[in-house]
Amino acid sequence: MLRCCLIWSLFFVLSATVVAQDSGWKAGFSRVVITPEKPMWMSGYGGRTHASEGKVHDLYARAAALQDAGGKRVVMVSLDLVGVPKVMAERVSAAAKAKHKLERADLMFCCSHTHCGPALDQTLTHMLDMKEEDWQQVMANQKWLDARVTEAIDTAMADLKPARLATGVGNCGFASNRRPPIGTGPIDHEVPVLRVLSADGTQLRGMIFGYACHNTVLGFYQWCGDYAGFAQLYLEERHPGATALFFSGCGADQNPLPRRKVELAEQYGRMLALSVGKVVATEMSPVSGEVTTRFREIPLEFSMIPSRDELAKTAESADRYQRTRAKLFLKDIDAGMPLAPTYPYPVQVWKLGNVNWVALGGEVVVDYSLRLKRELGQGQTWVTGYANDVMAYIPSERVLVEGGYEGDSSMIVYMQPSKWKAGLEDQIVATVKELTKP
């Protein structure tokens, strides 16, 4: 620990001797508390039976605004939440466009996927056995949350100042593939890092970093950002004035092991933060040129759509999750809203220096990250999961064939009509490649 602190200190002492250069970039940061103001239902686990009971630490919405030499501006939002409701992303994006003229492609909404955050509108909420008054509280908190995220974007945009940007990749090793046999499947231990310094190189203003692992060390009834929350707070405590923003990689089939103790969440957070610190203290690749942004929704097909008769039968099931899903679908059908055969799946790509930063919706398994890095360039490809809309697990073809929770049964708690139709991996990868073309 002492060695790492000395390395970081030495880095900034040396940086202070560098003559300031105008990189053309500007950056702004913000951090806004989003811890619910009253006890309410939490998300992450369908077996929860009551509202929250205090907190380990606050939850945050953090935002990083970047502007290139040509005036192009983008904002990345990092949320200590289990997901990104599509409705929230749409409402906040509309506000950002009206106030800052930011297009949808210019906004990237990321979440840590902590399982110790609040229940959200349209994301893993119907799996909870809540009463009507609980639902009303969730909807009211969502409106407050939307306003807080909008505030984070506004504050980051107002904070834009000349800056130096650089990228690098580290390594951290606590994630393990959770699909049976546990620990034998593919993993991605890379830690991509974007470092933002002041224009003269003497101050660390912000760090954006990612890791592919579920934030499921904890599963109790206290608000907590899990290991990602501890990592961000750890970095910010050691660099006063800097903001640390986490994004979850393709960790849908990755778990932190062992788990279920606060001490372990703190330990993994320190491990990840130290990995980021090592990268920040090295000679990183300066970001030059302009930032380009692209965003597209593609229709991912479901393998089947159940009939009304099938749903009516399932509505009598002894399985609460199956029963809830069937009743929800029947209500929609009777209201004149038939089940859609496809889902509008978000794919986003930012070109930042020599890095293609890919943001995929849903809980994406690690195969996507490994494949995209092979095909687009190792060290030059960052892949974010859980971005812009978390609507379901996104299995690779391998996982889809193997089945299990990530490939099939998880669609029940996500209230989707069936598992995905074969071919989704190639469809998603082909879209990413198209969006990365000059």
Buried (B, 14 or more C-beta within 10 A) or exposed (E): EEEBEEBBEEBBEEBEEEEEEEBBBBBBBBBBEBBBEEBBBBBBBBEBEEBBEEEBBBBBBBBBBBBBBEEEBBBBBBBBBBBBBBBBBBBBBEBBBEEBEBEBBBBBBBBBBBBBBBBBBBBBBBBBBBEEEBBEBBEEBBEEBBBBBBBBBBBBBEBBBBBBBBBBBBEBEBBBBBBEEEEEBBBBBBBBBBBBBBBBBBBBBBBBBBBBBBBBBBBBBBBBBBBBBBBBBBBBEBBEEBBBBBBBBBBBBBBBBEBEEBEBBBBBBBBBBBBBBBBBBBEBBBBBBBBBBBBBBBEBBBBEBBEBEEBBEBBEEEEEBBBBBBBBBBEBBEEEEEBEBEBBBBBBBBBBBBBBBBBBBBBBBBBBBBBBBEEBEEBBBBBBBBBBBBBBBBBBBBBBEBEBBBBBEBBBBBBBBBBBBEEBBEBBBEBBBEBBEE
